[in-house]
Amino acid sequence: MARKHDKVVFKNYNPYQYLMPIDPEAFIPQNHLVRVIDKIIDKIDISTVMEKYKGGGTSSYHPLMLLKVLIYAYIQEAVQKQ
C-alpha cells in the first residue's frame, strides 16, 4: 500500500514562540541548567538522526526538542537521587 507522501514533517518547533502574553524567559534565570542544555544541544549535528526519519503519517516532534527534554529529565532525575 503506497503512502500519500514520503516527506518527513515535524511539528513546528520554535522555542521562542509563546502562547501566553507573559514571556516565560523572564522567569528562567540566566545561569539555569535549562539554558545550558538548550545551547549545547543546538550545537549538536543530528543529520544522521534526521536521515533515519521516514515520511508519511502524522507530524513528529522535532528531534532537537525531544533530546533537550530527555537530557534535562535525566539530569533532574540524577540530581534528585543524590
PyMOL Python script that loads the backbone (N, CA, C, O; Angstrom):
from pymol import cmd

cmd.read_pdbstr("""\
ATOM      1  N   MET A   1       0.847  -1.186   0.000  1.00  0.00           N
ATOM      2  CA  MET A   1       0.000   0.000   0.000  1.00  0.00           C
ATOM      3  C   MET A   1       0.892   1.249   0.000  1.00  0.00           C
ATOM      4  O   MET A   1       1.714   1.421   0.900  1.00  0.00           O
ATOM      5  N   ALA A   2       0.741   2.079  -0.960  1.00  0.00           N
ATOM      6  CA  ALA A   2       1.560   3.281  -1.083  1.00  0.00           C
ATOM      7  C   ALA A   2       1.070   4.368  -0.129  1.00  0.00           C
ATOM      8  O   ALA A   2      -0.126   4.505   0.129  1.00  0.00           O
ATOM      9  N   ARG A   3       2.010   5.118   0.374  1.00  0.00           N
ATOM     10  CA  ARG A   3       1.665   6.247   1.245  1.00  0.00           C
ATOM     11  C   ARG A   3       1.323   7.453   0.385  1.00  0.00           C
ATOM     12  O   ARG A   3       1.720   7.550  -0.776  1.00  0.00           O
ATOM     13  N   LYS A   4       0.575   8.368   0.987  1.00  0.00           N
ATOM     14  CA  LYS A   4       0.224   9.599   0.268  1.00  0.00           C
ATOM     15  C   LYS A   4       1.471  10.434   0.001  1.00  0.00           C
ATOM     16  O   LYS A   4       1.612  11.039  -1.062  1.00  0.00           O
ATOM     17  N   HIS A   5       2.376  10.459   0.984  1.00  0.00           N
ATOM     18  CA  HIS A   5       3.616  11.217   0.819  1.00  0.00           C
ATOM     19  C   HIS A   5       4.702  10.566   1.667  1.00  0.00           C
ATOM     20  O   HIS A   5       4.425   9.937   2.688  1.00  0.00           O
ATOM     21  N   ASP A   6       5.915  10.728   1.232  1.00  0.00           N
ATOM     22  CA  ASP A   6       7.047  10.199   1.978  1.00  0.00           C
ATOM     23  C   ASP A   6       7.894  11.313   2.568  1.00  0.00           C
ATOM     24  O   ASP A   6       9.040  11.089   2.956  1.00  0.00           O
ATOM     25  N   LYS A   7       7.341  12.493   2.636  1.00  0.00           N
ATOM     26  CA  LYS A   7       8.056  13.652   3.162  1.00  0.00           C
ATOM     27  C   LYS A   7       8.030  13.622   4.687  1.00  0.00           C
ATOM     28  O   LYS A   7       6.993  13.346   5.291  1.00  0.00           O
ATOM     29  N   VAL A   8       9.176  13.908   5.307  1.00  0.00           N
ATOM     30  CA  VAL A   8       9.240  13.998   6.763  1.00  0.00           C
ATOM     31  C   VAL A   8       8.663  15.337   7.183  1.00  0.00           C
ATOM     32  O   VAL A   8       9.074  16.384   6.685  1.00  0.00           O
ATOM     33  N   VAL A   9       7.706  15.298   8.103  1.00  0.00           N
ATOM     34  CA  VAL A   9       7.061  16.520   8.571  1.00  0.00           C
ATOM     35  C   VAL A   9       7.160  16.570  10.087  1.00  0.00           C
ATOM     36  O   VAL A   9       6.703  15.657  10.775  1.00  0.00           O
ATOM     37  N   PHE A  10       7.755  17.633  10.605  1.00  0.00           N
ATOM     38  CA  PHE A  10       7.853  17.829  12.041  1.00  0.00           C
ATOM     39  C   PHE A  10       6.853  18.883  12.477  1.00  0.00           C
ATOM     40  O   PHE A  10       6.523  19.795  11.718  1.00  0.00           O
ATOM     41  N   LYS A  11       6.376  18.752  13.698  1.00  0.00           N
ATOM     42  CA  LYS A  11       5.547  19.802  14.274  1.00  0.00           C
ATOM     43  C   LYS A  11       6.406  21.064  14.350  1.00  0.00           C
ATOM     44  O   LYS A  11       7.622  20.978  14.523  1.00  0.00           O
ATOM     45  N   ASN A  12       5.794  22.207  14.224  1.00  0.00           N
ATOM     46  CA  ASN A  12       6.537  23.459  14.281  1.00  0.00           C
ATOM     47  C   ASN A  12       7.299  23.550  15.597  1.00  0.00           C
ATOM     48  O   ASN A  12       6.712  23.430  16.673  1.00  0.00           O
ATOM     49  N   TYR A  13       8.606  23.762  15.507  1.00  0.00           N
ATOM     50  CA  TYR A  13       9.448  23.877  16.697  1.00  0.00           C
ATOM     51  C   TYR A  13      10.087  25.256  16.702  1.00  0.00           C
ATOM     52  O   TYR A  13      11.074  25.506  16.009  1.00  0.00           O
ATOM     53  N   ASN A  14       9.515  26.130  17.483  1.00  0.00           N
ATOM     54  CA  ASN A  14      10.057  27.469  17.661  1.00  0.00           C
ATOM     55  C   ASN A  14      10.119  27.717  19.155  1.00  0.00           C
ATOM     56  O   ASN A  14       9.108  28.075  19.761  1.00  0.00           O
ATOM     57  N   PRO A  15      11.301  27.531  19.772  1.00  0.00           N
ATOM     58  CA  PRO A  15      11.383  27.670  21.225  1.00  0.00           C
ATOM     59  C   PRO A  15      11.092  29.086  21.721  1.00  0.00           C
ATOM     60  O   PRO A  15      10.970  29.299  22.927  1.00  0.00           O
ATOM     61  N   TYR A  16      10.979  30.043  20.825  1.00  0.00           N
ATOM     62  CA  TYR A  16      10.735  31.418  21.240  1.00  0.00           C
ATOM     63  C   TYR A  16       9.316  31.873  20.901  1.00  0.00           C
ATOM     64  O   TYR A  16       9.015  33.067  20.936  1.00  0.00           O
ATOM     65  N   GLN A  17       8.450  30.918  20.574  1.00  0.00           N
ATOM     66  CA  GLN A  17       7.047  31.227  20.318  1.00  0.00           C
ATOM     67  C   GLN A  17       6.269  31.000  21.604  1.00  0.00           C
ATOM     68  O   GLN A  17       6.385  29.937  22.214  1.00  0.00           O
ATOM     69  N   TYR A  18       5.492  31.964  22.018  1.00  0.00           N
ATOM     70  CA  TYR A  18       4.779  31.873  23.286  1.00  0.00           C
ATOM     71  C   TYR A  18       3.279  31.889  23.059  1.00  0.00           C
ATOM     72  O   TYR A  18       2.770  32.630  22.218  1.00  0.00           O
ATOM     73  N   LEU A  19       2.582  31.064  23.816  1.00  0.00           N
ATOM     74  CA  LEU A  19       1.138  31.009  23.710  1.00  0.00           C
ATOM     75  C   LEU A  19       0.468  31.928  24.727  1.00  0.00           C
ATOM     76  O   LEU A  19      -0.748  32.122  24.703  1.00  0.00           O
ATOM     77  N   MET A  20       1.275  32.485  25.613  1.00  0.00           N
ATOM     78  CA  MET A  20       0.752  33.359  26.651  1.00  0.00           C
ATOM     79  C   MET A  20       1.301  34.766  26.437  1.00  0.00           C
ATOM     80  O   MET A  20       2.336  34.934  25.792  1.00  0.00           O
ATOM     81  N   PRO A  21       0.634  35.753  26.960  1.00  0.00           N
ATOM     82  CA  PRO A  21       1.168  37.113  26.834  1.00  0.00           C
ATOM     83  C   PRO A  21       2.396  37.329  27.718  1.00  0.00           C
ATOM     84  O   PRO A  21       3.100  38.327  27.566  1.00  0.00           O
ATOM     85  N   ILE A  22       2.657  36.395  28.644  1.00  0.00           N
ATOM     86  CA  ILE A  22       3.813  36.506  29.532  1.00  0.00           C
ATOM     87  C   ILE A  22       4.989  35.771  28.901  1.00  0.00           C
ATOM     88  O   ILE A  22       4.832  34.651  28.417  1.00  0.00           O
ATOM     89  N   ASP A  23       6.134  36.377  28.901  1.00  0.00           N
ATOM     90  CA  ASP A  23       7.344  35.782  28.346  1.00  0.00           C
ATOM     91  C   ASP A  23       7.951  34.824  29.381  1.00  0.00           C
ATOM     92  O   ASP A  23       8.451  35.292  30.404  1.00  0.00           O
ATOM     93  N   PRO A  24       7.928  33.492  29.154  1.00  0.00           N
ATOM     94  CA  PRO A  24       8.490  32.556  30.137  1.00  0.00           C
ATOM     95  C   PRO A  24       9.995  32.738  30.349  1.00  0.00           C
ATOM     96  O   PRO A  24      10.526  32.355  31.391  1.00  0.00           O
ATOM     97  N   GLU A  25      10.676  33.318  29.371  1.00  0.00           N
ATOM     98  CA  GLU A  25      12.109  33.581  29.502  1.00  0.00           C
ATOM     99  C   GLU A  25      12.404  34.468  30.717  1.00  0.00           C
ATOM    100  O   GLU A  25      13.471  34.368  31.323  1.00  0.00           O
ATOM    101  N   ALA A  26      11.467  35.317  31.057  1.00  0.00           N
ATOM    102  CA  ALA A  26      11.653  36.228  32.186  1.00  0.00           C
ATOM    103  C   ALA A  26      11.708  35.481  33.516  1.00  0.00           C
ATOM    104  O   ALA A  26      12.242  36.003  34.494  1.00  0.00           O
ATOM    105  N   PHE A  27      11.167  34.278  33.563  1.00  0.00           N
ATOM    106  CA  PHE A  27      11.129  33.510  34.809  1.00  0.00           C
ATOM    107  C   PHE A  27      12.276  32.513  34.939  1.00  0.00           C
ATOM    108  O   PHE A  27      12.425  31.875  35.982  1.00  0.00           O
ATOM    109  N   ILE A  28      13.086  32.372  33.895  1.00  0.00           N
ATOM    110  CA  ILE A  28      14.213  31.431  33.921  1.00  0.00           C
ATOM    111  C   ILE A  28      15.493  32.220  34.134  1.00  0.00           C
ATOM    112  O   ILE A  28      15.851  33.054  33.302  1.00  0.00           O
ATOM    113  N   PRO A  29      16.193  31.966  35.242  1.00  0.00           N
ATOM    114  CA  PRO A  29      17.447  32.687  35.489  1.00  0.00           C
ATOM    115  C   PRO A  29      18.463  32.463  34.359  1.00  0.00           C
ATOM    116  O   PRO A  29      18.464  31.410  33.721  1.00  0.00           O
ATOM    117  N   GLN A  30      19.307  33.436  34.123  1.00  0.00           N
ATOM    118  CA  GLN A  30      20.279  33.361  33.035  1.00  0.00           C
ATOM    119  C   GLN A  30      21.248  32.181  33.189  1.00  0.00           C
ATOM    120  O   GLN A  30      21.722  31.646  32.187  1.00  0.00           O
ATOM    121  N   ASN A  31      21.544  31.775  34.408  1.00  0.00           N
ATOM    122  CA  ASN A  31      22.503  30.682  34.616  1.00  0.00           C
ATOM    123  C   ASN A  31      21.811  29.344  34.903  1.00  0.00           C
ATOM    124  O   ASN A  31      22.445  28.435  35.438  1.00  0.00           O
ATOM    125  N   HIS A  32      20.544  29.207  34.563  1.00  0.00           N
ATOM    126  CA  HIS A  32      19.787  27.981  34.829  1.00  0.00           C
ATOM    127  C   HIS A  32      20.258  26.851  33.901  1.00  0.00           C
ATOM    128  O   HIS A  32      20.652  27.094  32.760  1.00  0.00           O
ATOM    129  N   LEU A  33      20.210  25.636  34.404  1.00  0.00           N
ATOM    130  CA  LEU A  33      20.628  24.456  33.665  1.00  0.00           C
ATOM    131  C   LEU A  33      19.900  24.315  32.326  1.00  0.00           C
ATOM    132  O   LEU A  33      20.502  23.888  31.342  1.00  0.00           O
ATOM    133  N   VAL A  34      18.645  24.660  32.279  1.00  0.00           N
ATOM    134  CA  VAL A  34      17.879  24.505  31.047  1.00  0.00           C
ATOM    135  C   VAL A  34      18.460  25.359  29.915  1.00  0.00           C
ATOM    136  O   VAL A  34      18.404  24.959  28.753  1.00  0.00           O
ATOM    137  N   ARG A  35      19.002  26.498  30.236  1.00  0.00           N
ATOM    138  CA  ARG A  35      19.625  27.355  29.219  1.00  0.00           C
ATOM    139  C   ARG A  35      20.926  26.734  28.710  1.00  0.00           C
ATOM    140  O   ARG A  35      21.237  26.827  27.522  1.00  0.00           O
ATOM    141  N   VAL A  36      21.678  26.107  29.599  1.00  0.00           N
ATOM    142  CA  VAL A  36      22.933  25.453  29.210  1.00  0.00           C
ATOM    143  C   VAL A  36      22.626  24.287  28.266  1.00  0.00           C
ATOM    144  O   VAL A  36      23.259  24.150  27.219  1.00  0.00           O
ATOM    145  N   ILE A  37      21.669  23.464  28.634  1.00  0.00           N
ATOM    146  CA  ILE A  37      21.286  22.324  27.792  1.00  0.00           C
ATOM    147  C   ILE A  37      20.803  22.810  26.428  1.00  0.00           C
ATOM    148  O   ILE A  37      21.169  22.234  25.403  1.00  0.00           O
ATOM    149  N   ASP A  38      20.002  23.843  26.404  1.00  0.00           N
ATOM    150  CA  ASP A  38      19.486  24.403  25.159  1.00  0.00           C
ATOM    151  C   ASP A  38      20.627  24.796  24.225  1.00  0.00           C
ATOM    152  O   ASP A  38      20.605  24.455  23.043  1.00  0.00           O
ATOM    153  N   LYS A  39      21.614  25.504  24.744  1.00  0.00           N
ATOM    154  CA  LYS A  39      22.733  25.960  23.912  1.00  0.00           C
ATOM    155  C   LYS A  39      23.593  24.798  23.430  1.00  0.00           C
ATOM    156  O   LYS A  39      24.028  24.784  22.279  1.00  0.00           O
ATOM    157  N   ILE A  40      23.840  23.826  24.299  1.00  0.00           N
ATOM    158  CA  ILE A  40      24.680  22.691  23.918  1.00  0.00           C
ATOM    159  C   ILE A  40      24.001  21.833  22.856  1.00  0.00           C
ATOM    160  O   ILE A  40      24.625  21.480  21.854  1.00  0.00           O
ATOM    161  N   ILE A  41      22.750  21.499  23.062  1.00  0.00           N
ATOM    162  CA  ILE A  41      22.034  20.637  22.119  1.00  0.00           C
ATOM    163  C   ILE A  41      21.870  21.317  20.763  1.00  0.00           C
ATOM    164  O   ILE A  41      21.913  20.649  19.730  1.00  0.00           O
ATOM    165  N   ASP A  42      21.687  22.618  20.753  1.00  0.00           N
ATOM    166  CA  ASP A  42      21.564  23.332  19.474  1.00  0.00           C
ATOM    167  C   ASP A  42      22.836  23.236  18.637  1.00  0.00           C
ATOM    168  O   ASP A  42      22.782  23.419  17.421  1.00  0.00           O
ATOM    169  N   LYS A  43      23.975  22.955  19.259  1.00  0.00           N
ATOM    170  CA  LYS A  43      25.249  22.851  18.530  1.00  0.00           C
ATOM    171  C   LYS A  43      25.524  21.445  18.003  1.00  0.00           C
ATOM    172  O   LYS A  43      26.455  21.256  17.221  1.00  0.00           O
ATOM    173  N   ILE A  44      24.733  20.460  18.415  1.00  0.00           N
ATOM    174  CA  ILE A  44      24.958  19.076  18.001  1.00  0.00           C
ATOM    175  C   ILE A  44      24.465  18.863  16.570  1.00  0.00           C
ATOM    176  O   ILE A  44      23.382  19.314  16.196  1.00  0.00           O
ATOM    177  N   ASP A  45      25.280  18.169  15.784  1.00  0.00           N
ATOM    178  CA  ASP A  45      24.897  17.822  14.422  1.00  0.00           C
ATOM    179  C   ASP A  45      24.059  16.548  14.476  1.00  0.00           C
ATOM    180  O   ASP A  45      24.574  15.478  14.798  1.00  0.00           O
ATOM    181  N   ILE A  46      22.777  16.659  14.164  1.00  0.00           N
ATOM    182  CA  ILE A  46      21.887  15.495  14.216  1.00  0.00           C
ATOM    183  C   ILE A  46      21.482  15.040  12.818  1.00  0.00           C
ATOM    184  O   ILE A  46      20.432  14.421  12.647  1.00  0.00           O
ATOM    185  N   SER A  47      22.301  15.340  11.828  1.00  0.00           N
ATOM    186  CA  SER A  47      21.956  14.987  10.450  1.00  0.00           C
ATOM    187  C   SER A  47      21.789  13.478  10.272  1.00  0.00           C
ATOM    188  O   SER A  47      20.932  13.049   9.499  1.00  0.00           O
ATOM    189  N   THR A  48      22.583  12.666  10.967  1.00  0.00           N
ATOM    190  CA  THR A  48      22.439  11.210  10.841  1.00  0.00           C
ATOM    191  C   THR A  48      21.109  10.741  11.439  1.00  0.00           C
ATOM    192  O   THR A  48      20.503   9.793  10.939  1.00  0.00           O
ATOM    193  N   VAL A  49      20.660  11.399  12.499  1.00  0.00           N
ATOM    194  CA  VAL A  49      19.365  11.066  13.080  1.00  0.00           C
ATOM    195  C   VAL A  49      18.250  11.474  12.123  1.00  0.00           C
ATOM    196  O   VAL A  49      17.289  10.729  11.930  1.00  0.00           O
ATOM    197  N   MET A  50      18.376  12.637  11.535  1.00  0.00           N
ATOM    198  CA  MET A  50      17.354  13.148  10.626  1.00  0.00           C
ATOM    199  C   MET A  50      17.184  12.233   9.408  1.00  0.00           C
ATOM    200  O   MET A  50      16.079  12.106   8.881  1.00  0.00           O
ATOM    201  N   GLU A  51      18.269  11.598   8.960  1.00  0.00           N
ATOM    202  CA  GLU A  51      18.207  10.696   7.811  1.00  0.00           C
ATOM    203  C   GLU A  51      17.376   9.451   8.116  1.00  0.00           C
ATOM    204  O   GLU A  51      16.852   8.824   7.195  1.00  0.00           O
ATOM    205  N   LYS A  52      17.247   9.086   9.379  1.00  0.00           N
ATOM    206  CA  LYS A  52      16.521   7.879   9.786  1.00  0.00           C
ATOM    207  C   LYS A  52      15.004   8.069   9.766  1.00  0.00           C
ATOM    208  O   LYS A  52      14.260   7.089   9.738  1.00  0.00           O
ATOM    209  N   TYR A  53      14.548   9.301   9.779  1.00  0.00           N
ATOM    210  CA  TYR A  53      13.112   9.564   9.801  1.00  0.00           C
ATOM    211  C   TYR A  53      12.497   9.203   8.455  1.00  0.00           C
ATOM    212  O   TYR A  53      13.018   9.564   7.400  1.00  0.00           O
ATOM    213  N   LYS A  54      11.390   8.491   8.512  1.00  0.00           N
ATOM    214  CA  LYS A  54      10.657   8.136   7.304  1.00  0.00           C
ATOM    215  C   LYS A  54       9.480   9.084   7.166  1.00  0.00           C
ATOM    216  O   LYS A  54       8.952   9.579   8.161  1.00  0.00           O
ATOM    217  N   GLY A  55       9.089   9.326   5.982  1.00  0.00           N
ATOM    218  CA  GLY A  55       7.959  10.215   5.747  1.00  0.00           C
ATOM    219  C   GLY A  55       6.634   9.510   5.969  1.00  0.00           C
ATOM    220  O   GLY A  55       6.584   8.310   6.240  1.00  0.00           O
ATOM    221  N   GLY A  56       5.583  10.267   5.850  1.00  0.00           N
ATOM    222  CA  GLY A  56       4.245   9.724   5.994  1.00  0.00           C
ATOM    223  C   GLY A  56       3.743   9.836   7.412  1.00  0.00           C
ATOM    224  O   GLY A  56       4.498  10.137   8.337  1.00  0.00           O
ATOM    225  N   GLY A  57       2.475   9.592   7.569  1.00  0.00           N
ATOM    226  CA  GLY A  57       1.887   9.643   8.900  1.00  0.00           C
ATOM    227  C   GLY A  57       1.736  11.053   9.412  1.00  0.00           C
ATOM    228  O   GLY A  57       1.866  12.027   8.671  1.00  0.00           O
ATOM    229  N   THR A  58       1.459  11.139  10.696  1.00  0.00           N
ATOM    230  CA  THR A  58       1.278  12.440  11.326  1.00  0.00           C
ATOM    231  C   THR A  58       2.629  13.102  11.571  1.00  0.00           C
ATOM    232  O   THR A  58       3.662  12.433  11.551  1.00  0.00           O
ATOM    233  N   SER A  59       2.625  14.381  11.794  1.00  0.00           N
ATOM    234  CA  SER A  59       3.879  15.090  12.036  1.00  0.00           C
ATOM    235  C   SER A  59       4.477  14.659  13.372  1.00  0.00           C
ATOM    236  O   SER A  59       3.762  14.335  14.320  1.00  0.00           O
ATOM    237  N   SER A  60       5.799  14.665  13.420  1.00  0.00           N
ATOM    238  CA  SER A  60       6.537  14.259  14.614  1.00  0.00           C
ATOM    239  C   SER A  60       7.049  15.488  15.349  1.00  0.00           C
ATOM    240  O   SER A  60       7.120  16.582  14.790  1.00  0.00           O
ATOM    241  N   TYR A  61       7.404  15.288  16.609  1.00  0.00           N
ATOM    242  CA  TYR A  61       8.079  16.363  17.336  1.00  0.00           C
ATOM    243  C   TYR A  61       9.514  16.433  16.842  1.00  0.00           C
ATOM    244  O   TYR A  61      10.104  15.411  16.490  1.00  0.00           O
ATOM    245  N   HIS A  62      10.069  17.620  16.816  1.00  0.00           N
ATOM    246  CA  HIS A  62      11.429  17.794  16.305  1.00  0.00           C
ATOM    247  C   HIS A  62      12.423  17.091  17.226  1.00  0.00           C
ATOM    248  O   HIS A  62      12.327  17.222  18.446  1.00  0.00           O
ATOM    249  N   PRO A  63      13.374  16.347  16.661  1.00  0.00           N
ATOM    250  CA  PRO A  63      14.346  15.605  17.469  1.00  0.00           C
ATOM    251  C   PRO A  63      15.159  16.476  18.427  1.00  0.00           C
ATOM    252  O   PRO A  63      15.502  16.021  19.519  1.00  0.00           O
ATOM    253  N   LEU A  64      15.473  17.706  18.051  1.00  0.00           N
ATOM    254  CA  LEU A  64      16.230  18.580  18.958  1.00  0.00           C
ATOM    255  C   LEU A  64      15.426  18.882  20.216  1.00  0.00           C
ATOM    256  O   LEU A  64      15.965  18.860  21.322  1.00  0.00           O
ATOM    257  N   MET A  65      14.145  19.163  20.047  1.00  0.00           N
ATOM    258  CA  MET A  65      13.306  19.452  21.207  1.00  0.00           C
ATOM    259  C   MET A  65      13.216  18.228  22.112  1.00  0.00           C
ATOM    260  O   MET A  65      13.331  18.342  23.333  1.00  0.00           O
ATOM    261  N   LEU A  66      13.010  17.054  21.511  1.00  0.00           N
ATOM    262  CA  LEU A  66      12.902  15.829  22.294  1.00  0.00           C
ATOM    263  C   LEU A  66      14.199  15.523  23.029  1.00  0.00           C
ATOM    264  O   LEU A  66      14.173  15.093  24.182  1.00  0.00           O
ATOM    265  N   LEU A  67      15.324  15.741  22.376  1.00  0.00           N
ATOM    266  CA  LEU A  67      16.620  15.499  23.005  1.00  0.00           C
ATOM    267  C   LEU A  67      16.846  16.436  24.184  1.00  0.00           C
ATOM    268  O   LEU A  67      17.378  16.021  25.213  1.00  0.00           O
ATOM    269  N   LYS A  68      16.449  17.683  24.045  1.00  0.00           N
ATOM    270  CA  LYS A  68      16.589  18.639  25.144  1.00  0.00           C
ATOM    271  C   LYS A  68      15.760  18.211  26.353  1.00  0.00           C
ATOM    272  O   LYS A  68      16.237  18.262  27.487  1.00  0.00           O
ATOM    273  N   VAL A  69      14.535  17.796  26.113  1.00  0.00           N
ATOM    274  CA  VAL A  69      13.659  17.359  27.201  1.00  0.00           C
ATOM    275  C   VAL A  69      14.221  16.113  27.860  1.00  0.00           C
ATOM    276  O   VAL A  69      14.243  16.018  29.087  1.00  0.00           O
ATOM    277  N   LEU A  70      14.676  15.156  27.061  1.00  0.00           N
ATOM    278  CA  LEU A  70      15.212  13.906  27.583  1.00  0.00           C
ATOM    279  C   LEU A  70      16.448  14.136  28.450  1.00  0.00           C
ATOM    280  O   LEU A  70      16.537  13.592  29.550  1.00  0.00           O
ATOM    281  N   ILE A  71      17.386  14.920  27.978  1.00  0.00           N
ATOM    282  CA  ILE A  71      18.611  15.177  28.741  1.00  0.00           C
ATOM    283  C   ILE A  71      18.300  15.947  30.014  1.00  0.00           C
ATOM    284  O   ILE A  71      18.844  15.630  31.072  1.00  0.00           O
ATOM    285  N   TYR A  72      17.434  16.954  29.935  1.00  0.00           N
ATOM    286  CA  TYR A  72      17.069  17.697  31.141  1.00  0.00           C
ATOM    287  C   TYR A  72      16.421  16.766  32.165  1.00  0.00           C
ATOM    288  O   TYR A  72      16.720  16.855  33.356  1.00  0.00           O
ATOM    289  N   ALA A  73      15.543  15.883  31.717  1.00  0.00           N
ATOM    290  CA  ALA A  73      14.867  14.948  32.626  1.00  0.00           C
ATOM    291  C   ALA A  73      15.856  13.996  33.274  1.00  0.00           C
ATOM    292  O   ALA A  73      15.764  13.728  34.472  1.00  0.00           O
ATOM    293  N   TYR A  74      16.806  13.478  32.495  1.00  0.00           N
ATOM    294  CA  TYR A  74      17.821  12.585  33.055  1.00  0.00           C
ATOM    295  C   TYR A  74      18.659  13.288  34.121  1.00  0.00           C
ATOM    296  O   TYR A  74      18.939  12.719  35.176  1.00  0.00           O
ATOM    297  N   ILE A  75      19.051  14.510  33.843  1.00  0.00           N
ATOM    298  CA  ILE A  75      19.863  15.260  34.804  1.00  0.00           C
ATOM    299  C   ILE A  75      19.065  15.526  36.071  1.00  0.00           C
ATOM    300  O   ILE A  75      19.597  15.379  37.172  1.00  0.00           O
ATOM    301  N   GLN A  76      17.807  15.914  35.943  1.00  0.00           N
ATOM    302  CA  GLN A  76      16.976  16.186  37.110  1.00  0.00           C
ATOM    303  C   GLN A  76      16.789  14.913  37.945  1.00  0.00           C
ATOM    304  O   GLN A  76      16.805  14.970  39.175  1.00  0.00           O
ATOM    305  N   GLU A  77      16.614  13.779  37.285  1.00  0.00           N
ATOM    306  CA  GLU A  77      16.471  12.506  37.992  1.00  0.00           C
ATOM    307  C   GLU A  77      17.756  12.171  38.752  1.00  0.00           C
ATOM    308  O   GLU A  77      17.699  11.716  39.894  1.00  0.00           O
ATOM    309  N   ALA A  78      18.901  12.392  38.131  1.00  0.00           N
ATOM    310  CA  ALA A  78      20.185  12.101  38.781  1.00  0.00           C
ATOM    311  C   ALA A  78      20.396  13.005  39.984  1.00  0.00           C
ATOM    312  O   ALA A  78      20.901  12.562  41.015  1.00  0.00           O
ATOM    313  N   VAL A  79      20.012  14.264  39.858  1.00  0.00           N
ATOM    314  CA  VAL A  79      20.171  15.222  40.967  1.00  0.00           C
ATOM    315  C   VAL A  79      19.273  14.835  42.138  1.00  0.00           C
ATOM    316  O   VAL A  79      19.683  14.932  43.295  1.00  0.00           O
ATOM    317  N   GLN A  80      18.066  14.402  41.844  1.00  0.00           N
ATOM    318  CA  GLN A  80      17.120  14.034  42.918  1.00  0.00           C
ATOM    319  C   GLN A  80      17.558  12.761  43.661  1.00  0.00           C
ATOM    320  O   GLN A  80      17.233  12.585  44.835  1.00  0.00           O
ATOM    321  N   LYS A  81      18.281  11.891  42.985  1.00  0.00           N
ATOM    322  CA  LYS A  81      18.736  10.648  43.623  1.00  0.00           C
ATOM    323  C   LYS A  81      19.920  10.886  44.551  1.00  0.00           C
ATOM    324  O   LYS A  81      20.239  10.026  45.373  1.00  0.00           O
ATOM    325  N   GLN A  82      20.568  12.021  44.437  1.00  0.00           N
ATOM    326  CA  GLN A  82      21.745  12.286  45.278  1.00  0.00           C
ATOM    327  C   GLN A  82      21.361  12.547  46.702  1.00  0.00           C
ATOM    328  O   GLN A  82      22.228  12.787  47.542  1.00  0.00           O
TER     329      GLN A  82
END
""", "prot")
cmd.dss("prot")
cmd.show_as("cartoon", "prot")
cmd.util.cbc("prot")
cmd.orient("prot")
